[in-house]
Amino acid sequence: YIQFSGKANIPYLEVIHIFYCINAVMFCYVCAVSGGKNIMRKFVFKEINKCSYYIYLIHPLFIFIADDKINALGLRQGTAMLIRSAAVYICSVLFCGIYVKAKEEIKAVLLLRKKS
């Protein structure tokens, strides 16, 4: 955002971002492999798995909302990054979790009506 907005020019920022993304994917893969089949038996991971695609789709929206609020407050970059990360992760997971649960409930009701 800083480089895109023209506030600062940080050399190789996109390369650093790509390395971060690659490392995040590898970290998730290592966690999944080391957890084995047991990891998907845990309630939290089952629920996150159901809404992972929706999280992927909506997290940029929460990034833009968080950036807007953070810029209005004028926070330092380190503090802003921590707040942005926490807000985006928490809001994305909660919003998508609620959405998927509501969608499942609506499907169940519609199926019951259809069978009746």
C-alpha positions as CSV (number, residue, x, y, z in Angstrom):
1,Y,0.0,0.0,0.0
2,I,2.8,2.4,0.9
3,Q,4.5,1.9,-2.4
4,F,1.3,1.9,-4.5
5,S,0.0,5.1,-2.9
6,G,3.3,6.8,-3.6
7,K,4.0,7.6,0.1
8,A,7.4,5.8,-0.1
9,N,9.5,3.9,-2.6
10,I,10.8,0.7,-1.0
11,P,13.1,-1.3,-3.3
12,Y,12.2,-5.0,-3.9
13,L,9.0,-4.7,-1.8
14,E,7.0,-6.9,-4.2
15,V,9.7,-9.5,-4.1
16,I,9.6,-9.5,-0.3
17,H,5.8,-9.8,-0.5
18,I,6.1,-12.8,-2.8
19,F,8.6,-14.5,-0.5
20,Y,6.2,-13.9,2.4
21,C,3.3,-15.5,0.5
22,I,5.4,-18.5,-0.5
23,N,6.6,-19.0,3.1
24,A,3.0,-18.7,4.4
25,V,1.8,-21.4,2.0
26,M,4.8,-23.6,2.9
27,F,4.1,-23.0,6.6
28,C,0.5,-24.1,6.2
29,Y,1.5,-27.1,4.2
30,V,4.1,-28.2,6.9
31,C,1.5,-27.7,9.6
32,A,-1.0,-29.8,7.6
33,V,1.5,-32.6,6.9
34,S,2.9,-32.7,10.5
35,G,-0.6,-32.7,11.9
36,G,-1.6,-35.6,9.6
37,K,-5.1,-36.8,9.4
38,N,-5.9,-35.8,12.9
39,I,-5.8,-32.1,12.1
40,M,-9.1,-32.1,10.2
41,R,-10.8,-33.9,13.1
42,K,-10.5,-30.8,15.2
43,F,-13.6,-28.6,15.2
44,V,-11.8,-25.3,14.5
45,F,-10.0,-26.6,11.4
46,K,-13.2,-28.3,10.1
47,E,-15.0,-25.0,10.3
48,I,-12.2,-22.9,8.8
49,N,-11.8,-25.5,6.0
50,K,-15.5,-25.0,5.1
51,C,-15.1,-21.3,4.7
52,S,-11.5,-21.1,3.4
53,Y,-12.4,-20.1,-0.1
54,Y,-14.7,-17.3,1.1
55,I,-11.9,-16.1,3.4
56,Y,-9.6,-16.0,0.4
57,L,-12.2,-13.9,-1.5
58,I,-13.1,-11.4,1.2
59,H,-9.9,-10.7,3.0
60,P,-8.8,-7.9,0.6
61,L,-12.0,-6.0,1.5
62,F,-11.1,-6.2,5.2
63,I,-7.6,-5.0,4.3
64,F,-8.9,-1.9,2.6
65,I,-11.3,-1.2,5.5
66,A,-8.5,-1.6,8.0
67,D,-6.2,0.6,6.0
68,D,-8.8,3.3,5.8
69,K,-9.4,3.3,9.6
70,I,-5.7,3.1,10.4
71,N,-4.9,6.0,8.1
72,A,-7.6,8.0,9.8
73,L,-5.9,7.3,13.2
74,G,-2.4,8.1,11.9
75,L,-0.8,5.1,13.6
76,R,2.9,4.2,13.2
77,Q,3.7,1.5,10.6
78,G,4.5,-1.3,13.1
79,T,1.4,-0.8,15.2
80,A,-0.7,-0.4,12.0
81,M,0.6,-3.7,10.7
82,L,-0.3,-5.6,13.9
83,I,-3.8,-4.1,14.0
84,R,-4.3,-4.7,10.3
85,S,-3.3,-8.3,10.5
86,A,-5.4,-9.1,13.6
87,A,-8.4,-7.2,12.2
88,V,-8.2,-8.9,8.8
89,Y,-7.7,-12.4,10.2
90,I,-10.4,-12.1,12.9
91,C,-13.0,-10.3,10.7
92,S,-12.5,-12.6,7.7
93,V,-12.8,-15.8,9.7
94,L,-15.7,-14.7,11.8
95,F,-17.7,-13.1,8.9
96,C,-17.1,-16.2,6.6
97,G,-17.9,-18.6,9.4
98,I,-21.2,-16.9,10.1
99,Y,-21.9,-16.8,6.4
100,V,-21.2,-20.5,5.9
101,K,-23.3,-21.5,9.0
102,A,-26.2,-19.3,7.8
103,K,-25.9,-20.8,4.3
104,E,-26.0,-24.4,5.7
105,E,-29.0,-23.6,7.8
106,I,-30.9,-22.1,4.9
107,K,-30.0,-25.1,2.7
108,A,-31.3,-27.4,5.4
109,V,-34.6,-25.5,5.7
110,L,-35.1,-25.5,2.0
111,L,-34.4,-29.2,1.7
112,L,-36.9,-29.9,4.4
113,R,-39.5,-27.8,2.6
114,K,-38.8,-29.5,-0.7
115,K,-39.2,-33.0,0.9
116,S,-42.5,-32.0,2.5
